[in-house]
């Protein structure tokens, strides 16, 4: 009997220890076309988890534990398999991710929605996500490319570009952004001389660049990925003397591109979600202390995605998956006391007292009923080998 009681006590202690943690999936493209960006994006999400754990205010002292998984960004089957592991083996309560739109849609349809697991992507921007039949389980803290296309068109016209060729990565992200930009640019009086897709795993893009140059356009928009086809298109264009300045979108903004291309990229312009608000500046400061670059694209969005999951669980008083989903919109929007970056302890305490909060976070996030964020964009110009912010739209 004594052995039985000791065994029962040990089981109770093990169960209590298991319940002391809430695991949150961090599903990012650690390999693939944005592998140079993913570590910083993941670290930003984990910064929010660490902040909540160290506060001691999360669900009576529970810890928030990240469980990483590689989405590869492009391989839907691999991303789905990784997500299944996070959901079934790691038993995550929710997922921050994925990064790229195509795999985000695949994971949502095949894993998250069937299992009732909330996903909040910090960087999936395809307009197709807005109308996804997700039963309310898919959110994003980055704005849709339905808006980015319009901002890019404004940037191009403001810089005197009247005719442009467009190449885009051949997936949901690239096609959605190319369509949004082309429609907005032509509505503003511009001309798209040619718009063609490119694949992301080719070693040689001479044929694609030749066709784009033959369109007669002097400028080239590249809506691709920083570590794959987008970079290849730019290098091939420069090597052939076909184009020398480029219009880029968020998937192309990062240090690895200017390091690979060098001074030849100077003068190119780009957009990516971002702000110069007080909350954004505060996040950059607190992130820097933790070794995270809060100025890089999607870092603030990733911190906010994790924070929303944590705050929703607190509002629900539970780590139950469905309970978390039911509170996401409630904690992200008014009414309630506004909560900024590095204020999770205060938000958690207010929720524990039964009070309402309006989480603003690093990106002044507000979510629509469809789970979309409405956020500003930074306009960058490459100057002296760096993406430099020139204005906010």
C-alpha positions as a Markdown table, in Angstrom:
| # | Residue | x | y | z |
|---|---|---|---|---|
| 1 | Unk | 0.0 | 0.0 | 0.0 |
| 2 | Unk | 2.8 | 2.4 | 0.9 |
| 3 | Unk | 4.4 | 1.8 | -2.5 |
| 4 | Unk | 1.1 | 2.4 | -4.2 |
| 5 | Unk | 0.7 | 5.7 | -2.3 |
| 6 | Unk | 4.2 | 6.8 | -3.2 |
| 7 | Unk | 3.6 | 5.9 | -6.8 |
| 8 | Unk | 0.3 | 7.8 | -6.8 |
| 9 | Unk | 2.0 | 10.8 | -5.2 |
| 10 | Unk | 4.8 | 10.7 | -7.8 |
| 11 | Unk | 2.2 | 10.5 | -10.6 |
| 12 | Unk | 0.3 | 13.5 | -9.1 |
| 13 | Unk | 3.6 | 15.5 | -8.9 |
| 14 | Unk | 4.4 | 14.6 | -12.5 |
| 15 | Unk | 1.0 | 15.6 | -13.7 |
| 16 | Unk | 1.2 | 18.9 | -11.8 |
| 17 | Unk | 4.6 | 19.6 | -13.3 |
| 18 | Unk | 3.2 | 18.9 | -16.8 |
| 19 | Unk | 0.3 | 21.3 | -16.2 |
| 20 | Unk | 2.8 | 24.0 | -15.0 |
| 21 | Unk | 3.9 | 24.7 | -18.6 |
| 22 | Unk | 2.0 | 26.0 | -21.6 |
| 23 | Unk | 3.8 | 25.0 | -24.8 |
| 24 | Unk | 3.5 | 27.3 | -27.8 |
| 25 | Unk | 4.7 | 26.2 | -31.2 |
| 26 | Unk | 7.1 | 28.5 | -33.0 |
| 27 | Unk | 6.7 | 27.3 | -36.6 |
| 28 | Unk | 9.2 | 29.2 | -38.8 |
| 29 | Unk | 11.1 | 28.8 | -42.0 |
| 30 | Unk | 14.5 | 28.0 | -40.4 |
| 31 | Unk | 15.6 | 26.5 | -43.7 |
| 32 | Unk | 14.6 | 27.7 | -47.1 |
| 33 | Unk | 14.1 | 31.0 | -48.8 |
| 34 | Unk | 13.9 | 33.2 | -45.7 |
| 35 | Unk | 16.3 | 31.3 | -43.4 |
| 36 | Unk | 18.4 | 34.4 | -42.8 |
| 37 | Unk | 15.3 | 36.2 | -41.4 |
| 38 | Unk | 13.6 | 33.3 | -39.4 |
| 39 | Unk | 15.9 | 33.2 | -36.3 |
| 40 | Unk | 15.3 | 36.8 | -35.4 |
| 41 | Unk | 11.5 | 36.4 | -36.0 |
| 42 | Unk | 11.4 | 33.3 | -33.8 |
| 43 | Unk | 13.5 | 35.0 | -31.1 |
| 44 | Unk | 11.0 | 37.9 | -30.9 |
| 45 | Unk | 8.2 | 35.5 | -30.2 |
| 46 | Unk | 10.2 | 33.7 | -27.6 |
| 47 | Unk | 11.0 | 37.1 | -26.0 |
| 48 | Unk | 7.3 | 37.5 | -25.2 |
| 49 | Unk | 7.1 | 34.0 | -23.8 |
| 50 | Unk | 10.1 | 34.7 | -21.5 |
| 51 | Unk | 8.6 | 37.9 | -20.4 |
| 52 | Unk | 5.4 | 36.2 | -19.4 |
| 53 | Unk | 7.1 | 33.4 | -17.6 |
| 54 | Unk | 9.4 | 35.7 | -15.6 |
| 55 | Unk | 6.5 | 37.9 | -14.6 |
| 56 | Unk | 5.1 | 35.0 | -12.5 |
| 57 | Unk | 1.6 | 36.4 | -13.3 |
| 58 | Unk | 0.6 | 33.9 | -16.0 |
| 59 | Unk | -2.1 | 31.6 | -14.8 |
| 60 | Unk | -0.8 | 31.5 | -11.2 |
| 61 | Unk | 2.8 | 31.1 | -12.1 |
| 62 | Unk | 2.8 | 28.8 | -15.2 |
| 63 | Unk | 5.7 | 28.9 | -17.6 |
| 64 | Unk | 5.3 | 29.5 | -21.3 |
| 65 | Unk | 7.6 | 27.1 | -23.2 |
| 66 | Unk | 8.5 | 27.5 | -26.9 |
| 67 | Unk | 8.5 | 24.4 | -29.1 |
| 68 | Unk | 10.3 | 25.1 | -32.4 |
| 69 | Unk | 9.5 | 23.6 | -35.7 |
| 70 | Unk | 10.9 | 24.2 | -39.2 |
| 71 | Unk | 8.2 | 24.9 | -41.8 |
| 72 | Unk | 10.9 | 25.3 | -44.6 |
| 73 | Unk | 8.6 | 28.1 | -45.9 |
| 74 | Unk | 8.0 | 26.4 | -49.3 |
| 75 | Unk | 7.4 | 22.7 | -48.7 |
| 76 | Unk | 3.8 | 22.2 | -47.7 |
| 77 | Unk | 4.2 | 18.5 | -46.9 |
| 78 | Unk | 7.2 | 19.1 | -44.7 |
| 79 | Unk | 5.4 | 22.0 | -42.9 |
| 80 | Unk | 2.3 | 19.9 | -42.3 |
| 81 | Unk | 4.4 | 17.1 | -40.9 |
| 82 | Unk | 6.2 | 19.4 | -38.5 |
| 83 | Unk | 2.9 | 21.0 | -37.4 |
| 84 | Unk | 1.5 | 17.6 | -36.7 |
| 85 | Unk | 4.4 | 16.9 | -34.5 |
| 86 | Unk | 3.9 | 20.1 | -32.6 |
| 87 | Unk | 0.2 | 19.5 | -32.1 |
| 88 | Unk | 0.2 | 15.8 | -31.3 |
| 89 | Unk | 3.6 | 15.0 | -29.8 |
| 90 | Unk | 4.5 | 18.4 | -28.2 |
| 91 | Unk | 0.9 | 19.2 | -27.5 |
| 92 | Unk | 1.2 | 22.9 | -28.1 |
| 93 | Unk | -1.7 | 25.1 | -27.0 |
| 94 | Unk | -1.3 | 27.4 | -30.0 |
| 95 | Unk | 1.2 | 28.2 | -32.8 |
| 96 | Unk | 3.1 | 31.3 | -33.7 |
| 97 | Unk | 3.5 | 30.9 | -37.4 |
| 98 | Unk | 4.0 | 29.9 | -40.0 |
| 99 | Unk | 6.0 | 32.5 | -42.0 |
| 100 | Unk | 5.2 | 32.1 | -45.6 |
| 101 | Unk | 1.6 | 32.2 | -46.9 |
| 102 | Unk | 1.5 | 28.9 | -48.8 |
| 103 | Unk | 2.6 | 26.7 | -45.9 |
| 104 | Unk | 0.5 | 28.7 | -43.5 |
| 105 | Unk | -2.6 | 27.9 | -45.5 |
| 106 | Unk | -1.5 | 24.2 | -45.8 |
| 107 | Unk | -0.9 | 23.9 | -42.1 |
| 108 | Unk | -4.2 | 25.6 | -41.3 |
| 109 | Unk | -6.2 | 23.4 | -43.6 |
| 110 | Unk | -4.5 | 20.1 | -42.7 |
| 111 | Unk | -3.5 | 20.5 | -39.0 |
| 112 | Unk | -4.6 | 23.6 | -37.1 |
| 113 | Unk | -8.2 | 23.9 | -38.0 |
| 114 | Unk | -9.0 | 20.1 | -37.8 |
| 115 | Unk | -7.4 | 20.0 | -34.4 |
| 116 | Unk | -8.8 | 23.3 | -33.1 |
| 117 | Unk | -5.4 | 24.9 | -32.7 |
| 118 | Unk | -5.0 | 28.7 | -33.0 |
| 119 | Unk | -2.4 | 30.0 | -35.4 |
| 120 | Unk | -1.1 | 33.5 | -35.4 |
| 121 | Unk | 1.3 | 34.2 | -38.3 |
| 122 | Unk | 3.6 | 37.2 | -38.0 |
| 123 | Unk | 4.4 | 37.3 | -41.7 |
| 124 | Unk | 2.0 | 35.4 | -43.9 |
| 125 | Unk | 0.5 | 38.2 | -46.1 |
| 126 | Unk | -1.4 | 36.6 | -48.9 |
| 127 | Unk | -4.9 | 38.1 | -49.4 |
| 128 | Unk | -6.2 | 34.5 | -49.7 |
| 129 | Unk | -5.8 | 34.2 | -45.9 |
| 130 | Unk | -8.6 | 36.8 | -45.3 |
| 131 | Unk | -11.2 | 34.5 | -46.8 |
| 132 | Unk | -9.8 | 31.2 | -45.7 |
| 133 | Unk | -12.4 | 28.8 | -44.2 |
| 134 | Unk | -10.5 | 28.6 | -40.9 |
| 135 | Unk | -13.4 | 28.5 | -38.4 |
| 136 | Unk | -11.9 | 31.5 | -36.6 |
| 137 | Unk | -8.6 | 29.7 | -35.8 |
| 138 | Unk | -6.2 | 31.6 | -38.1 |
| 139 | Unk | -5.0 | 35.2 | -37.3 |
| 140 | Unk | -2.1 | 37.3 | -38.5 |
| 141 | Unk | -0.3 | 40.3 | -37.0 |
| 142 | Unk | 1.1 | 41.4 | -40.4 |
| 143 | Unk | -1.2 | 43.2 | -42.8 |
| 144 | Unk | -2.5 | 41.7 | -46.0 |
| 145 | Unk | -0.7 | 42.2 | -49.3 |
| 146 | Unk | -4.0 | 43.7 | -50.5 |
| 147 | Unk | -2.6 | 46.8 | -48.8 |
| 148 | Unk | 1.1 | 46.3 | -49.5 |
| 149 | Unk | 0.4 | 46.3 | -53.2 |
| 150 | Unk | -1.2 | 49.7 | -53.0 |
| 151 | Unk | 1.7 | 51.1 | -50.9 |
| 152 | Unk | 4.2 | 49.7 | -53.4 |
| 153 | Unk | 2.3 | 51.4 | -56.3 |
| 154 | Unk | 2.3 | 54.7 | -54.4 |
| 155 | Unk | 6.1 | 54.4 | -53.8 |
| 156 | Unk | 6.8 | 53.6 | -57.5 |
| 157 | Unk | 4.7 | 56.5 | -58.8 |
| 158 | Unk | 6.1 | 58.9 | -56.3 |
| 159 | Unk | 9.6 | 58.1 | -57.6 |
| 160 | Unk | 8.6 | 58.8 | -61.2 |
| 161 | Unk | 8.2 | 55.2 | -62.3 |
| 162 | Unk | 5.6 | 55.0 | -65.1 |
| 163 | Unk | 6.5 | 51.6 | -66.6 |
| 164 | Unk | 7.7 | 48.5 | -64.8 |
| 165 | Unk | 8.3 | 44.8 | -65.2 |
| 166 | Unk | 7.2 | 42.4 | -62.4 |
| 167 | Unk | 8.6 | 39.0 | -61.4 |
| 168 | Unk | 7.1 | 37.1 | -58.5 |
| 169 | Unk | 7.7 | 33.9 | -56.7 |
| 170 | Unk | 5.3 | 31.2 | -58.0 |
| 171 | Unk | 3.1 | 30.7 | -54.9 |
| 172 | Unk | 0.2 | 32.3 | -53.0 |
| 173 | Unk | 2.4 | 35.1 | -51.6 |
| 174 | Unk | 4.0 | 36.1 | -54.9 |
| 175 | Unk | 0.9 | 35.9 | -57.0 |
| 176 | Unk | -1.3 | 37.7 | -54.5 |
| 177 | Unk | 1.2 | 40.6 | -54.1 |
| 178 | Unk | 1.9 | 40.8 | -57.9 |
| 179 | Unk | -1.8 | 41.1 | -58.6 |
| 180 | Unk | -2.4 | 43.7 | -55.9 |
| 181 | Unk | 0.5 | 45.8 | -57.0 |
| 182 | Unk | -0.3 | 45.6 | -60.7 |
| 183 | Unk | -3.9 | 46.5 | -60.2 |
| 184 | Unk | -3.0 | 49.5 | -58.0 |
| 185 | Unk | -0.2 | 50.7 | -60.3 |
| 186 | Unk | -2.3 | 50.6 | -63.4 |
| 187 | Unk | -5.2 | 52.3 | -61.6 |
| 188 | Unk | -2.7 | 55.1 | -60.8 |
| 189 | Unk | -1.8 | 55.5 | -64.5 |
| 190 | Unk | 1.3 | 53.2 | -64.6 |
| 191 | Unk | 2.0 | 50.5 | -67.0 |
| 192 | Unk | 3.0 | 46.9 | -66.2 |
| 193 | Unk | 5.1 | 45.9 | -69.2 |
| 194 | Unk | 5.3 | 42.2 | -68.2 |
| 195 | Unk | 4.4 | 40.2 | -65.1 |
| 196 | Unk | 5.8 | 36.6 | -64.8 |
| 197 | Unk | 6.4 | 34.1 | -62.1 |
| 198 | Unk | 9.8 | 32.6 | -61.2 |
| 199 | Unk | 10.6 | 29.4 | -59.4 |
| 200 | Unk | 12.7 | 29.5 | -56.2 |
| 201 | Unk | 15.2 | 26.6 | -56.7 |
| 202 | Unk | 16.8 | 27.4 | -60.0 |
| 203 | Unk | 20.6 | 27.9 | -60.4 |
| 204 | Unk | 20.3 | 30.2 | -63.4 |
| 205 | Unk | 17.7 | 33.0 | -64.0 |
| 206 | Unk | 19.2 | 34.3 | -67.3 |
| 207 | Unk | 16.1 | 33.3 | -69.3 |
| 208 | Unk | 13.7 | 35.0 | -66.9 |
| 209 | Unk | 15.8 | 38.2 | -66.9 |
| 210 | Unk | 16.0 | 38.1 | -70.7 |
| 211 | Unk | 12.2 | 38.0 | -71.0 |
| 212 | Unk | 11.8 | 40.8 | -68.5 |
| 213 | Unk | 14.4 | 43.0 | -70.2 |
| 214 | Unk | 12.7 | 42.4 | -73.6 |
| 215 | Unk | 9.5 | 44.0 | -72.2 |
| 216 | Unk | 11.2 | 47.4 | -72.6 |
| 217 | Unk | 10.7 | 48.4 | -69.0 |
| 218 | Unk | 13.5 | 50.2 | -67.3 |
| 219 | Unk | 12.6 | 49.2 | -63.8 |
| 220 | Unk | 12.0 | 45.8 | -62.2 |
| 221 | Unk | 9.8 | 44.8 | -59.3 |
| 222 | Unk | 11.0 | 41.6 | -57.5 |
| 223 | Unk | 8.4 | 40.0 | -55.3 |
| 224 | Unk | 10.3 | 37.0 | -54.1 |
| 225 | Unk | 12.4 | 35.6 | -51.3 |
| 226 | Unk | 15.7 | 37.0 | -49.9 |
| 227 | Unk | 17.6 | 33.8 | -49.9 |
| 228 | Unk | 16.3 | 32.1 | -53.1 |
| 229 | Unk | 14.8 | 33.2 | -56.4 |
| 230 | Unk | 14.5 | 36.9 | -55.6 |
| 231 | Unk | 18.1 | 37.2 | -54.9 |
| 232 | Unk | 18.9 | 35.1 | -58.0 |
| 233 | Unk | 16.8 | 37.4 | -60.2 |
| 234 | Unk | 18.6 | 40.5 | -59.0 |
| 235 | Unk | 22.1 | 39.0 | -59.4 |
| 236 | Unk | 21.2 | 37.8 | -62.9 |
| 237 | Unk | 19.8 | 41.2 | -63.8 |
| 238 | Unk | 23.0 | 43.0 | -62.7 |
| 239 | Unk | 25.2 | 40.5 | -64.4 |
| 240 | Unk | 23.4 | 41.0 | -67.7 |
| 241 | Unk | 23.1 | 44.8 | -67.3 |
| 242 | Unk | 19.4 | 44.4 | -67.8 |
| 243 | Unk | 18.2 | 46.4 | -64.7 |
| 244 | Unk | 20.1 | 48.3 | -62.1 |
| 245 | Unk | 17.5 | 49.4 | -59.6 |
| 246 | Unk | 14.7 | 47.4 | -58.1 |
| 247 | Unk | 11.4 | 47.7 | -56.3 |
| 248 | Unk | 11.2 | 45.1 | -53.6 |
| 249 | Unk | 8.6 | 43.8 | -51.1 |
| 250 | Unk | 8.9 | 42.5 | -47.5 |
| 251 | Unk | 10.2 | 39.0 | -48.5 |
| 252 | Unk | 13.3 | 40.7 | -49.8 |
| 253 | Unk | 14.2 | 43.0 | -46.9 |
| 254 | Unk | 17.2 | 41.9 | -44.9 |
| 255 | Unk | 20.9 | 42.2 | -44.3 |
| 256 | Unk | 21.8 | 39.0 | -46.2 |
| 257 | Unk | 20.6 | 40.5 | -49.5 |
| 258 | Unk | 22.8 | 43.6 | -49.4 |
| 259 | Unk | 25.7 | 41.4 | -48.1 |
| 260 | Unk | 25.2 | 39.2 | -51.2 |
| 261 | Unk | 24.7 | 41.9 | -53.8 |
| 262 | Unk | 26.9 | 44.7 | -52.4 |
| 263 | Unk | 26.9 | 48.3 | -53.5 |
| 264 | Unk | 25.0 | 47.5 | -56.7 |
| 265 | Unk | 21.8 | 47.4 | -54.7 |
| 266 | Unk | 22.1 | 51.0 | -53.6 |
| 267 | Unk | 19.1 | 53.1 | -54.8 |
| 268 | Unk | 16.7 | 50.2 | -54.8 |
| 269 | Unk | 13.5 | 50.7 | -52.7 |
| 270 | Unk | 11.3 | 48.4 | -50.7 |
| 271 | Unk | 8.4 | 48.1 | -48.3 |
| 272 | Unk | 7.8 | 46.0 | -45.3 |
| 273 | Unk | 5.3 | 46.2 | -42.3 |
| 274 | Unk | 6.7 | 48.6 | -39.7 |
| 275 | Unk | 6.1 | 51.7 | -37.7 |
| 276 | Unk | 7.9 | 54.6 | -36.0 |
| 277 | Unk | 5.3 | 54.8 | -33.3 |
| 278 | Unk | 6.2 | 55.1 | -29.6 |
| 279 | Unk | 5.3 | 51.5 | -29.0 |
| 280 | Unk | 7.5 | 50.4 | -32.0 |
| 281 | Unk | 10.5 | 52.4 | -30.7 |
| 282 | Unk | 10.0 | 51.0 | -27.2 |
| 283 | Unk | 10.0 | 47.5 | -28.5 |
| 284 | Unk | 13.2 | 48.0 | -30.4 |
| 285 | Unk | 14.8 | 49.2 | -27.1 |
| 286 | Unk | 13.7 | 46.2 | -25.0 |
| 287 | Unk | 14.4 | 43.7 | -27.8 |
| 288 | Unk | 18.0 | 45.0 | -28.2 |
| 289 | Unk | 18.6 | 44.3 | -24.6 |
| 290 | Unk | 17.7 | 40.7 | -25.2 |
| 291 | Unk | 19.8 | 40.4 | -28.3 |
| 292 | Unk | 16.8 | 40.6 | -30.7 |
| 293 | Unk | 16.8 | 43.2 | -33.6 |
| 294 | Unk | 13.4 | 44.7 | -33.2 |
| 295 | Unk | 13.9 | 46.9 | -36.2 |
| 296 | Unk | 13.9 | 44.0 | -38.6 |
| 297 | Unk | 10.8 | 43.0 | -40.6 |
| 298 | Unk | 8.2 | 40.9 | -38.7 |
| 299 | Unk | 10.0 | 41.0 | -35.3 |
| 300 | Unk | 7.4 | 43.2 | -33.7 |
| 301 | Unk | 4.7 | 41.2 | -35.4 |
| 302 | Unk | 6.1 | 38.0 | -34.0 |
| 303 | Unk | 6.4 | 39.3 | -30.4 |
| 304 | Unk | 2.8 | 40.4 | -30.7 |
| 305 | Unk | 1.6 | 37.1 | -32.0 |
| 306 | Unk | 3.0 | 35.3 | -29.0 |
| 307 | Unk | 1.8 | 37.9 | -26.6 |
| 308 | Unk | -1.8 | 37.6 | -27.9 |
| 309 | Unk | -1.8 | 33.9 | -27.3 |
| 310 | Unk | -0.5 | 34.3 | -23.8 |
| 311 | Unk | -3.0 | 37.1 | -22.9 |
| 312 | Unk | -5.9 | 35.1 | -24.5 |
| 313 | Unk | -5.0 | 32.1 | -22.3 |
| 314 | Unk | -5.0 | 34.4 | -19.2 |
| 315 | Unk | -8.3 | 35.9 | -20.2 |
| 316 | Unk | -9.8 | 32.4 | -20.6 |
| 317 | Unk | -8.2 | 31.2 | -17.3 |
| 318 | Unk | -7.1 | 28.1 | -19.2 |
| 319 | Unk | -4.5 | 26.7 | -21.7 |
| 320 | Unk | -7.4 | 24.9 | -23.5 |
| 321 | Unk | -7.0 | 25.4 | -27.2 |
| 322 | Unk | -10.6 | 26.4 | -27.9 |
| 323 | Unk | -10.6 | 28.7 | -24.9 |
| 324 | Unk | -7.5 | 30.5 | -26.2 |
| 325 | Unk | -9.1 | 30.9 | -29.6 |
| 326 | Unk | -12.3 | 32.4 | -28.1 |
| 327 | Unk | -10.3 | 35.3 | -26.4 |
| 328 | Unk | -7.9 | 36.4 | -29.2 |
| 329 | Unk | -10.1 | 39.2 | -30.6 |
| 330 | Unk | -11.2 | 40.2 | -27.1 |
| 331 | Unk | -7.6 | 40.9 | -25.8 |
| 332 | Unk | -6.4 | 42.5 | -29.1 |
| 333 | Unk | -9.0 | 45.1 | -29.5 |
| 334 | Unk | -10.8 | 47.9 | -27.6 |
| 335 | Unk | -12.3 | 48.4 | -25.1 |
| 336 | Unk | -9.9 | 48.0 | -22.3 |
| 337 | Unk | -6.7 | 49.4 | -20.8 |
| 338 | Unk | -4.0 | 49.7 | -23.5 |
| 339 | Unk | -1.0 | 47.4 | -23.0 |
| 340 | Unk | 2.3 | 48.1 | -24.8 |
| 341 | Unk | 5.5 | 46.1 | -25.3 |
| 342 | Unk | 7.3 | 45.0 | -22.1 |
| 343 | Unk | 3.9 | 45.4 | -20.3 |
| 344 | Unk | 2.8 | 41.8 | -20.3 |
| 345 | Unk | 3.0 | 41.5 | -16.5 |
| 346 | Unk | 0.5 | 44.4 | -16.2 |
| 347 | Unk | -1.8 | 43.0 | -18.8 |
| 348 | Unk | -1.7 | 39.6 | -17.1 |
| 349 | Unk | -2.5 | 41.1 | -13.7 |
| 350 | Unk | -5.4 | 43.2 | -15.1 |
| 351 | Unk | -6.9 | 40.1 | -16.7 |
| 352 | Unk | -6.5 | 38.1 | -13.5 |
| 353 | Unk | -8.5 | 40.8 | -11.8 |
| 354 | Unk | -11.3 | 40.4 | -14.4 |
| 355 | Unk | -10.5 | 43.7 | -16.1 |
| 356 | Unk | -10.5 | 44.3 | -19.9 |
| 357 | Unk | -7.3 | 45.1 | -21.9 |
| 358 | Unk | -6.6 | 46.4 | -25.4 |
| 359 | Unk | -3.3 | 44.9 | -26.3 |
| 360 | Unk | -1.3 | 47.3 | -28.6 |
| 361 | Unk | 2.1 | 45.7 | -28.3 |
| 362 | Unk | 5.0 | 46.5 | -30.6 |
| 363 | Unk | 2.8 | 47.1 | -33.7 |
| 364 | Unk | -0.2 | 48.9 | -32.3 |
| 365 | Unk | -2.1 | 45.8 | -33.3 |
| 366 | Unk | -5.8 | 45.7 | -34.0 |
| 367 | Unk | -7.5 | 42.6 | -35.5 |
| 368 | Unk | -10.5 | 42.5 | -37.8 |
| 369 | Unk | -13.2 | 39.9 | -37.4 |
| 370 | Unk | -11.4 | 37.9 | -40.1 |
| 371 | Unk | -8.3 | 37.9 | -38.0 |
| 372 | Unk | -6.3 | 40.4 | -40.2 |
| 373 | Unk | -4.1 | 43.2 | -38.8 |
| 374 | Unk | -4.2 | 46.7 | -40.1 |
| 375 | Unk | -0.7 | 48.1 | -39.8 |
| 376 | Unk | 1.5 | 50.7 | -41.5 |
| 377 | Unk | 4.4 | 50.0 | -43.8 |
| 378 | Unk | 7.9 | 51.3 | -43.8 |
| 379 | Unk | 9.4 | 52.5 | -47.1 |
| 380 | Unk | 13.1 | 51.7 | -47.3 |
| 381 | Unk | 15.9 | 52.8 | -49.7 |
| 382 | Unk | 19.2 | 50.9 | -49.9 |
| 383 | Unk | 21.8 | 53.5 | -49.0 |
| 384 | Unk | 25.5 | 52.7 | -48.3 |
| 385 | Unk | 24.7 | 49.0 | -48.2 |
| 386 | Unk | 21.8 | 49.2 | -45.7 |
| 387 | Unk | 18.0 | 49.2 | -45.9 |
| 388 | Unk | 17.3 | 52.7 | -44.5 |
| 389 | Unk | 13.8 | 53.8 | -43.5 |
| 390 | Unk | 12.8 | 56.9 | -45.5 |
| 391 | Unk | 9.1 | 57.2 | -44.5 |
| 392 | Unk | 6.2 | 55.4 | -43.1 |
| 393 | Unk | 2.9 | 54.8 | -45.0 |
